[in-house]
Amino acid sequence: MKTTRFLIALAIASLSGTGTASAADIKVIANPSVTATAISADEIKGVFLATKTSLSNGSHVEPVLEKSGAVHEGFLKAYLGKTDAALETYYRSLVFTGKGSMPKTLSSEAEVVSYVAKTKGAIGYVSSGASTPGVKTLEVK
């Protein structure tokens, strides 16, 4: 009986770790108005945590988040070091103290690509296999 419980617990634990994308499964996209071709992990963190509004080359940027999903969770873990709940709390504290506002949050990769394509300075993320017409992919250094 103990062996069965152990195997069930092991199976549940292994399944719970499969729902998150890794950094290699994610591509960072930007509106063509962003002149940078690459971005560092530190710049990604600064932009998405609202401590930076421009990249090292001077390009003004506006972060765009996905609402949920494996890519969203993987992006948060790989680049921001936060969970979705922690990021929500972080942004709410910025809004409450008047130091920032909530970023644009969209429901799907297609919506993120569409928004980034039409919004000057927009920067977002999608899965590495997503179709990304009208945007540029930034190399992450």
OpenMM code with the backbone's topology and positions (N, CA, C; nanometers):
from openmm import Vec3, app, unit

residues = "MET LYS THR THR ARG PHE LEU ILE ALA LEU ALA ILE ALA SER LEU SER GLY THR GLY THR ALA SER ALA ALA ASP ILE LYS VAL ILE ALA ASN PRO SER VAL THR ALA THR ALA ILE SER ALA ASP GLU ILE LYS GLY VAL PHE LEU ALA THR LYS THR SER LEU SER ASN GLY SER HIS VAL GLU PRO VAL LEU GLU LYS SER GLY ALA VAL HIS GLU GLY PHE LEU LYS ALA TYR LEU GLY LYS THR ASP ALA ALA LEU GLU THR TYR TYR ARG SER LEU VAL PHE THR GLY LYS GLY SER MET PRO LYS THR LEU SER SER GLU ALA GLU VAL VAL SER TYR VAL ALA LYS THR LYS GLY ALA ILE GLY TYR VAL SER SER GLY ALA SER THR PRO GLY VAL LYS THR LEU GLU VAL LYS".split()
positions = [
    Vec3(0.0822, -0.1201, 0.0000),
    Vec3(0.0000, 0.0000, 0.0000),
    Vec3(0.0858, 0.1254, 0.0000),
    Vec3(0.1951, 0.1260, 0.0788),
    Vec3(0.2832, 0.2419, 0.0820),
    Vec3(0.3489, 0.2642, -0.0536),
    Vec3(0.3823, 0.1565, -0.1223),
    Vec3(0.4439, 0.1679, -0.2540),
    Vec3(0.3467, 0.2314, -0.3534),
    Vec3(0.2209, 0.1940, -0.3482),
    Vec3(0.1201, 0.2510, -0.4381),
    Vec3(0.1045, 0.4000, -0.4127),
    Vec3(0.0964, 0.4405, -0.2866),
    Vec3(0.0848, 0.5825, -0.2530),
    Vec3(0.2066, 0.6591, -0.3005),
    Vec3(0.3233, 0.5990, -0.2818),
    Vec3(0.4469, 0.6634, -0.3246),
    Vec3(0.4473, 0.6836, -0.4758),
    Vec3(0.4061, 0.5806, -0.5500),
    Vec3(0.4042, 0.5906, -0.6960),
    Vec3(0.3026, 0.6945, -0.7438),
    Vec3(0.1894, 0.7001, -0.6800),
    Vec3(0.0887, 0.8007, -0.7148),
    Vec3(0.1429, 0.9407, -0.6860),
    Vec3(0.2040, 0.9593, -0.5703),
    Vec3(0.2612, 1.0892, -0.5363),
    Vec3(0.3714, 1.1274, -0.6349),
    Vec3(0.4541, 1.0331, -0.6736),
    Vec3(0.5613, 1.0576, -0.7694),
    Vec3(0.5044, 1.0970, -0.9053),
    Vec3(0.3992, 1.0296, -0.9481),
    Vec3(0.3355, 1.0610, -1.0763),
    Vec3(0.2760, 1.2012, -1.0755),
    Vec3(0.2099, 1.2372, -0.9678),
    Vec3(0.1506, 1.3711, -0.9559),
    Vec3(0.2602, 1.4767, -0.9569),
    Vec3(0.3668, 1.4537, -0.8847),
    Vec3(0.4776, 1.5497, -0.8806),
    Vec3(0.5411, 1.5675, -1.0175),
    Vec3(0.5576, 1.4592, -1.0901),
    Vec3(0.6205, 1.4703, -1.2219),
    Vec3(0.5288, 1.5405, -1.3213),
    Vec3(0.3983, 1.5222, -1.3097),
    Vec3(0.3050, 1.5897, -1.3983),
    Vec3(0.2970, 1.7383, -1.3692),
    Vec3(0.3092, 1.7778, -1.2451),
    Vec3(0.2963, 1.9188, -1.2112),
    Vec3(0.4116, 2.0015, -1.2648),
    Vec3(0.5237, 1.9425, -1.2935),
    Vec3(0.6374, 2.0172, -1.3450),
    Vec3(0.6386, 2.0308, -1.4960),
    Vec3(0.5465, 1.9672, -1.5664),
    Vec3(0.5490, 1.9701, -1.7117),
    Vec3(0.4737, 2.0875, -1.7711),
    Vec3(0.4065, 2.1680, -1.6938),
    Vec3(0.3255, 2.2761, -1.7472),
    Vec3(0.3962, 2.4082, -1.7618),
    Vec3(0.5263, 2.4144, -1.7480),
    Vec3(0.5977, 2.5399, -1.7567),
    Vec3(0.6995, 2.5342, -1.8691),
    Vec3(0.6994, 2.6368, -1.9522),
    Vec3(0.7966, 2.6454, -2.0603),
    Vec3(0.9304, 2.6945, -2.0049),
    Vec3(1.0388, 2.6560, -2.0700),
    Vec3(1.1709, 2.7053, -2.0301),
    Vec3(1.2058, 2.8271, -2.1143),
    Vec3(1.3135, 2.8960, -2.0786),
    Vec3(1.3571, 3.0135, -2.1529),
    Vec3(1.3822, 2.9797, -2.2998),
    Vec3(1.4284, 2.8582, -2.3276),
    Vec3(1.4549, 2.8169, -2.4656),
    Vec3(1.3256, 2.8027, -2.5463),
    Vec3(1.2133, 2.7852, -2.4785),
    Vec3(1.0843, 2.7688, -2.5450),
    Vec3(1.0130, 2.9020, -2.5675),
    Vec3(1.0774, 3.0116, -2.5311),
    Vec3(1.0146, 3.1436, -2.5340),
    Vec3(1.0939, 3.2364, -2.6239),
    Vec3(1.0223, 3.3159, -2.7048),
    Vec3(1.0917, 3.4203, -2.7797),
    Vec3(1.0338, 3.5552, -2.7407),
    Vec3(1.1234, 3.6516, -2.7295),
    Vec3(1.0856, 3.7879, -2.6948),
    Vec3(1.0642, 3.8625, -2.8258),
    Vec3(0.9489, 3.9265, -2.8384),
    Vec3(0.9145, 3.9970, -2.9614),
    Vec3(0.8965, 4.1456, -2.9337),
    Vec3(0.9160, 4.2263, -3.0373),
    Vec3(0.9019, 4.3705, -3.0225),
    Vec3(0.8427, 4.4309, -3.1484),
    Vec3(0.7829, 4.5456, -3.1325),
    Vec3(0.7331, 4.6223, -3.2445),
    Vec3(0.8533, 4.6650, -3.3290),
    Vec3(0.8391, 4.6714, -3.4601),
    Vec3(0.9516, 4.7117, -3.5453),
    Vec3(1.0107, 4.8493, -3.5120),
    Vec3(0.9370, 4.9323, -3.4389),
    Vec3(0.9900, 5.0635, -3.3993),
    Vec3(1.1032, 5.0523, -3.2977),
    Vec3(1.1122, 4.9384, -3.2299),
    Vec3(1.2198, 4.9144, -3.1337),
    Vec3(1.3447, 4.8824, -3.2167),
    Vec3(1.4463, 4.9673, -3.2063),
    Vec3(1.5635, 4.9521, -3.2924),
    Vec3(1.6614, 4.8458, -3.2443),
    Vec3(1.6482, 4.7999, -3.1231),
    Vec3(1.7375, 4.6964, -3.0709),
    Vec3(1.7154, 4.5644, -3.1446),
    Vec3(1.8208, 4.4858, -3.1569),
    Vec3(1.8096, 4.3518, -3.2154),
    Vec3(1.8300, 4.2455, -3.1081),
    Vec3(1.8796, 4.2871, -2.9920),
    Vec3(1.9051, 4.1948, -2.8812),
    Vec3(1.8671, 4.2625, -2.7504),
    Vec3(1.8448, 4.1803, -2.6501),
    Vec3(1.8072, 4.2302, -2.5181),
    Vec3(1.8697, 4.1379, -2.4139),
    Vec3(1.9156, 4.1954, -2.3053),
    Vec3(1.9740, 4.1130, -2.1995),
    Vec3(1.8647, 4.0677, -2.1034),
    Vec3(1.8941, 3.9642, -2.0294),
    Vec3(1.7990, 3.9156, -1.9289),
    Vec3(1.7716, 4.0240, -1.8249),
    Vec3(1.8740, 4.1032, -1.7915),
    Vec3(1.8540, 4.2131, -1.6958),
    Vec3(1.7598, 4.3199, -1.7518),
    Vec3(1.7728, 4.3489, -1.8812),
    Vec3(1.6825, 4.4468, -1.9425),
    Vec3(1.5393, 4.3942, -1.9440),
    Vec3(1.5230, 4.2653, -1.9739),
    Vec3(1.3893, 4.2052, -1.9721),
    Vec3(1.3284, 4.2228, -1.8335),
    Vec3(1.4049, 4.1909, -1.7316),
    Vec3(1.3554, 4.2028, -1.5944),
    Vec3(1.3177, 4.3471, -1.5629),
    Vec3(1.4018, 4.4405, -1.6008),
    Vec3(1.3731, 4.5815, -1.5745),
    Vec3(1.2483, 4.6303, -1.6459),
    Vec3(1.2327, 4.5923, -1.7714),
    Vec3(1.1164, 4.6353, -1.8496),
    Vec3(0.9885, 4.5763, -1.7920),
    Vec3(0.9887, 4.4474, -1.7639),
    Vec3(0.8663, 4.3815, -1.7185),
    Vec3(0.8365, 4.4035, -1.5704),
    Vec3(0.9337, 4.4568, -1.4955),
    Vec3(0.9072, 4.4943, -1.3565),
    Vec3(0.8929, 4.6464, -1.3426),
    Vec3(0.8826, 4.7137, -1.4557),
    Vec3(0.8557, 4.8580, -1.4621),
    Vec3(0.9633, 4.9437, -1.3968),
    Vec3(1.0878, 4.8959, -1.3960),
    Vec3(1.1972, 4.9791, -1.3457),
    Vec3(1.2736, 5.0429, -1.4610),
    Vec3(1.2442, 5.0002, -1.5838),
    Vec3(1.3044, 5.0569, -1.7050),
    Vec3(1.1941, 5.0826, -1.8066),
    Vec3(1.2056, 5.1955, -1.8760),
    Vec3(1.1112, 5.2243, -1.9835),
    Vec3(1.1805, 5.2286, -2.1188),
    Vec3(1.3129, 5.2086, -2.1180),
    Vec3(1.3856, 5.2044, -2.2442),
    Vec3(1.4999, 5.1040, -2.2349),
    Vec3(1.5435, 5.0582, -2.3512),
    Vec3(1.6536, 4.9637, -2.3589),
    Vec3(1.7858, 5.0385, -2.3636),
    Vec3(1.8960, 4.9663, -2.3562),
    Vec3(2.0283, 5.0295, -2.3516),
    Vec3(2.0581, 5.1121, -2.4762),
    Vec3(1.9922, 5.0833, -2.5883),
    Vec3(2.0154, 5.1620, -2.7091),
    Vec3(1.9226, 5.2831, -2.7172),
    Vec3(1.8397, 5.3040, -2.6155),
    Vec3(1.7511, 5.4192, -2.6103),
    Vec3(1.6097, 5.3937, -2.6590),
    Vec3(1.5812, 5.2763, -2.7109),
    Vec3(1.4460, 5.2444, -2.7588),
    Vec3(1.3479, 5.2429, -2.6424),
    Vec3(1.2406, 5.3234, -2.6549),
    Vec3(1.1349, 5.3233, -2.5533),
    Vec3(1.0536, 5.1952, -2.5698),
    Vec3(1.0196, 5.1305, -2.4594),
    Vec3(0.9445, 5.0054, -2.4645),
    Vec3(0.8296, 5.0038, -2.3650),
    Vec3(0.7284, 4.9249, -2.3996),
    Vec3(0.6097, 4.9052, -2.3162),
    Vec3(0.5838, 4.7553, -2.3059),
    Vec3(0.5862, 4.6982, -2.1854),
    Vec3(0.5680, 4.5534, -2.1723),
    Vec3(0.4246, 4.5078, -2.1948),
    Vec3(0.4129, 4.3900, -2.2536),
    Vec3(0.2836, 4.3262, -2.2768),
    Vec3(0.2933, 4.1838, -2.2232),
    Vec3(0.2001, 4.1463, -2.1383),
    Vec3(0.2009, 4.0137, -2.0758),
    Vec3(0.0893, 3.9256, -2.1294),
    Vec3(0.1128, 3.7950, -2.1258),
    Vec3(0.0050, 3.7002, -2.1478),
    Vec3(-0.0653, 3.6819, -2.0139),
    Vec3(-0.1927, 3.6508, -2.0196),
    Vec3(-0.2712, 3.6368, -1.8968),
    Vec3(-0.2351, 3.5119, -1.8174),
    Vec3(-0.2077, 3.4013, -1.8868),
    Vec3(-0.1788, 3.2757, -1.8186),
    Vec3(-0.1180, 3.1771, -1.9164),
    Vec3(-0.0923, 3.0561, -1.8680),
    Vec3(-0.0422, 2.9497, -1.9539),
    Vec3(0.1025, 2.9142, -1.9272),
    Vec3(0.1480, 2.8076, -1.9925),
    Vec3(0.2830, 2.7561, -1.9714),
    Vec3(0.3900, 2.8564, -2.0132),
    Vec3(0.3690, 2.9267, -2.1240),
    Vec3(0.4680, 3.0243, -2.1701),
    Vec3(0.4769, 3.1399, -2.0709),
    Vec3(0.3628, 3.1866, -2.0236),
    Vec3(0.3597, 3.2946, -1.9250),
    Vec3(0.4332, 3.2538, -1.7971),
    Vec3(0.3999, 3.1354, -1.7465),
    Vec3(0.4650, 3.0866, -1.6242),
    Vec3(0.6156, 3.0695, -1.6451),
    Vec3(0.6531, 3.0147, -1.7611),
    Vec3(0.7944, 2.9956, -1.7917),
    Vec3(0.8692, 3.1269, -1.8034),
    Vec3(0.8068, 3.2263, -1.8654),
    Vec3(0.8675, 3.3593, -1.8777),
    Vec3(0.8900, 3.4205, -1.7399),
    Vec3(0.7882, 3.4149, -1.6562),
    Vec3(0.7993, 3.4720, -1.5214),
    Vec3(0.9108, 3.4051, -1.4427),
    Vec3(0.9171, 3.2730, -1.4507),
    Vec3(1.0180, 3.1980, -1.3759),
    Vec3(1.1585, 3.2259, -1.4301),
    Vec3(1.1737, 3.2204, -1.5627),
    Vec3(1.3060, 3.2342, -1.6245),
    Vec3(1.3619, 3.3755, -1.6169),
    Vec3(1.2785, 3.4759, -1.6378),
    Vec3(1.3292, 3.6125, -1.6503),
    Vec3(1.2970, 3.7047, -1.5331),
    Vec3(1.1866, 3.6812, -1.4646),
    Vec3(1.1487, 3.7714, -1.3558),
    Vec3(1.1680, 3.7110, -1.2185),
    Vec3(1.1793, 3.5792, -1.2105),
    Vec3(1.1959, 3.5136, -1.0815),
    Vec3(1.0740, 3.5277, -0.9922),
    Vec3(0.9561, 3.5349, -1.0544),
    Vec3(0.8324, 3.5522, -0.9782),
    Vec3(0.7260, 3.4536, -1.0255),
    Vec3(0.6313, 3.4284, -0.9378),
    Vec3(0.5121, 3.3540, -0.9772),
    Vec3(0.4108, 3.4546, -1.0291),
    Vec3(0.3043, 3.4048, -1.0896),
    Vec3(0.1999, 3.4945, -1.1385),
    Vec3(0.1390, 3.5749, -1.0236),
    Vec3(0.1130, 3.5086, -0.9119),
    Vec3(0.0545, 3.5773, -0.7954),
    Vec3(0.1499, 3.6842, -0.7415),
    Vec3(0.2783, 3.6533, -0.7357),
    Vec3(0.3760, 3.7506, -0.6861),
    Vec3(0.3858, 3.8700, -0.7797),
    Vec3(0.3792, 3.8458, -0.9094),
    Vec3(0.3851, 3.9566, -1.0061),
    Vec3(0.2616, 4.0449, -0.9935),
    Vec3(0.1466, 3.9830, -0.9771),
    Vec3(0.0223, 4.0591, -0.9589),
    Vec3(0.0325, 4.1479, -0.8347),
    Vec3(0.0810, 4.0924, -0.7252),
    Vec3(0.0990, 4.1693, -0.6019),
    Vec3(0.1986, 4.2833, -0.6233),
    Vec3(0.3072, 4.2549, -0.6933),
    Vec3(0.4096, 4.3562, -0.7227),
    Vec3(0.3487, 4.4732, -0.8000),
    Vec3(0.2753, 4.4429, -0.9071),
    Vec3(0.2150, 4.5501, -0.9861),
    Vec3(0.1100, 4.6268, -0.9068),
    Vec3(0.0321, 4.5568, -0.8264),
    Vec3(-0.0685, 4.6258, -0.7449),
    Vec3(-0.0026, 4.7232, -0.6468),
    Vec3(0.1135, 4.6846, -0.5929),
    Vec3(0.1832, 4.7759, -0.5012),
    Vec3(0.2351, 4.8987, -0.5756),
    Vec3(0.2790, 4.8804, -0.7004),
    Vec3(0.3223, 4.9958, -0.7804),
    Vec3(0.2054, 5.0914, -0.8050),
    Vec3(0.0907, 5.0344, -0.8389),
    Vec3(-0.0277, 5.1161, -0.8639),
    Vec3(-0.0708, 5.1868, -0.7358),
    Vec3(-0.0745, 5.1145, -0.6252),
    Vec3(-0.1184, 5.1705, -0.4972),
    Vec3(-0.0306, 5.2866, -0.4529),
    Vec3(0.0998, 5.2751, -0.4758),
    Vec3(0.1920, 5.3808, -0.4328),
    Vec3(0.2109, 5.4903, -0.5376),
    Vec3(0.1450, 5.4745, -0.6532),
    Vec3(0.1561, 5.5749, -0.7582),
    Vec3(0.2866, 5.5681, -0.8364),
    Vec3(0.3571, 5.4579, -0.8255),
    Vec3(0.4868, 5.4442, -0.8924),
    Vec3(0.4772, 5.3726, -1.0265),
    Vec3(0.3591, 5.3303, -1.0643),
    Vec3(0.3450, 5.2585, -1.1903),
    Vec3(0.2011, 5.2224, -1.2171),
    Vec3(0.1812, 5.1541, -1.3277),
    Vec3(0.0474, 5.1100, -1.3643),
    Vec3(0.0529, 4.9646, -1.4093),
    Vec3(-0.0625, 4.9036, -1.4169),
    Vec3(-0.0712, 4.7643, -1.4594),
    Vec3(-0.0344, 4.7566, -1.6077),
    Vec3(0.0432, 4.6569, -1.6453),
    Vec3(0.0774, 4.6422, -1.7868),
    Vec3(-0.0396, 4.5844, -1.8661),
    Vec3(-0.0322, 4.6005, -1.9959),
    Vec3(-0.1326, 4.5406, -2.0846),
    Vec3(-0.1208, 4.3894, -2.0713),
    Vec3(-0.2323, 4.3212, -2.0488),
    Vec3(-0.2360, 4.1762, -2.0350),
    Vec3(-0.3361, 4.1208, -2.1352),
    Vec3(-0.2911, 4.0253, -2.2171),
    Vec3(-0.3751, 3.9707, -2.3222),
    Vec3(-0.3945, 3.8205, -2.3045),
    Vec3(-0.5010, 3.7677, -2.3623),
    Vec3(-0.5423, 3.6292, -2.3381),
    Vec3(-0.4703, 3.5227, -2.4194),
    Vec3(-0.4103, 3.5595, -2.5332),
    Vec3(-0.3498, 3.4567, -2.6177),
    Vec3(-0.2242, 3.5083, -2.6856),
    Vec3(-0.1458, 3.4139, -2.7374),
    Vec3(-0.0257, 3.4521, -2.8122),
    Vec3(-0.0627, 3.5346, -2.9345),
    Vec3(-0.1694, 3.4970, -3.0030),
    Vec3(-0.2120, 3.5703, -3.1221),
    Vec3(-0.2451, 3.7154, -3.0870),
    Vec3(-0.3104, 3.7371, -2.9730),
    Vec3(-0.3414, 3.8736, -2.9288),
    Vec3(-0.2141, 3.9499, -2.8957),
    Vec3(-0.1177, 3.8835, -2.8321),
    Vec3(0.0098, 3.9484, -2.7992),
    Vec3(0.0807, 3.9905, -2.9277),
    Vec3(0.0892, 3.9003, -3.0244),
    Vec3(0.1564, 3.9320, -3.1510),
    Vec3(0.0863, 4.0479, -3.2210),
    Vec3(-0.0451, 4.0441, -3.2272),
    Vec3(-0.1219, 4.1498, -3.2924),
    Vec3(-0.1002, 4.2852, -3.2239),
    Vec3(-0.1067, 4.2865, -3.0925),
    Vec3(-0.0881, 4.4110, -3.0168),
    Vec3(0.0535, 4.4652, -3.0347),
    Vec3(0.1531, 4.3782, -3.0232),
    Vec3(0.2923, 4.4211, -3.0379),
    Vec3(0.3154, 4.4749, -3.1792),
    Vec3(0.2570, 4.4102, -3.2797),
    Vec3(0.2748, 4.4532, -3.4190),
    Vec3(0.2204, 4.5934, -3.4432),
    Vec3(0.1109, 4.6303, -3.3774),
    Vec3(0.0479, 4.7597, -3.4051),
    Vec3(0.0807, 4.8691, -3.3028),
    Vec3(0.1540, 4.8359, -3.1961),
    Vec3(0.1789, 4.9337, -3.0900),
    Vec3(0.3259, 4.9712, -3.0829),
    Vec3(0.3547, 5.0961, -3.1125),
    Vec3(0.4923, 5.1454, -3.1105),
    Vec3(0.5560, 5.1217, -2.9730),
    Vec3(0.6725, 5.0601, -2.9729),
    Vec3(0.7468, 5.0355, -2.8500),
    Vec3(0.7055, 4.9123, -2.7718),
    Vec3(0.6030, 4.8422, -2.8173),
    Vec3(0.5548, 4.7254, -2.7421),
    Vec3(0.6567, 4.6121, -2.7483),
    Vec3(0.6682, 4.5422, -2.6350),
    Vec3(0.7566, 4.4258, -2.6243),
    Vec3(0.6817, 4.3192, -2.5458),
    Vec3(0.6870, 4.1966, -2.5953),
    Vec3(0.6157, 4.0870, -2.5312),
    Vec3(0.6904, 3.9565, -2.5493),
    Vec3(0.6217, 3.8467, -2.5259),
    Vec3(0.6828, 3.7149, -2.5368),
    Vec3(0.5785, 3.6155, -2.5835),
    Vec3(0.6250, 3.5167, -2.6574),
    Vec3(0.5398, 3.4089, -2.7077),
    Vec3(0.6227, 3.2810, -2.7094),
    Vec3(0.5585, 3.1699, -2.7386),
    Vec3(0.6326, 3.0438, -2.7491),
    Vec3(0.7234, 3.0495, -2.8710),
    Vec3(0.8308, 2.9737, -2.8669),
    Vec3(0.9295, 2.9775, -2.9749),
    Vec3(0.8714, 2.9349, -3.1093),
    Vec3(0.7628, 2.8595, -3.1093),
    Vec3(0.7028, 2.8140, -3.2337),
    Vec3(0.5877, 2.8996, -3.2840),
    Vec3(0.5562, 3.0061, -3.2129),
    Vec3(0.4417, 3.0899, -3.2503),
    Vec3(0.4683, 3.1660, -3.3792),
    Vec3(0.3639, 3.1870, -3.4567),
    Vec3(0.3710, 3.2688, -3.5768),
    Vec3(0.3751, 3.4152, -3.5331),
    Vec3(0.4720, 3.4907, -3.5865),
    Vec3(0.4894, 3.6284, -3.5394),
    Vec3(0.4992, 3.7290, -3.6550),
    Vec3(0.3966, 3.7359, -3.7397),
    Vec3(0.4011, 3.8323, -3.8497),
    Vec3(0.3921, 3.9758, -3.7980),
    Vec3(0.4706, 4.0644, -3.8563),
    Vec3(0.4628, 4.2062, -3.8222),
    Vec3(0.5429, 4.2482, -3.7005),
    Vec3(0.6154, 4.1556, -3.6393),
    Vec3(0.6989, 4.1904, -3.5234),
    Vec3(0.8408, 4.1411, -3.5478),
    Vec3(0.9318, 4.1868, -3.4670),
    Vec3(1.0684, 4.1363, -3.4743),
    Vec3(1.0993, 4.0558, -3.3505),
    Vec3(1.1835, 3.9567, -3.3658),
    Vec3(1.2268, 3.8744, -3.2533),
    Vec3(1.3584, 3.9294, -3.2019),
    Vec3(1.3670, 3.9522, -3.0713),
    Vec3(1.4893, 4.0011, -3.0098),
    Vec3(1.5713, 3.8845, -2.9591),
    Vec3(1.6980, 3.8857, -2.9885),
    Vec3(1.7883, 3.7834, -2.9343),
    Vec3(1.8096, 3.8128, -2.7872),
    Vec3(1.7956, 3.7119, -2.7029),
    Vec3(1.8189, 3.7293, -2.5596),
    Vec3(1.9626, 3.6912, -2.5298),
    Vec3(2.0361, 3.7879, -2.4766),
    Vec3(2.1790, 3.7651, -2.4457),
    Vec3(2.1952, 3.7160, -2.3043),
] * unit.nanometer
topology = app.Topology()
chain = topology.addChain("A")
for resn in residues:
    res = topology.addResidue(resn, chain)
    for name in ("N", "CA", "C"):
        topology.addAtom(name, app.Element.getBySymbol(name[0]), res)
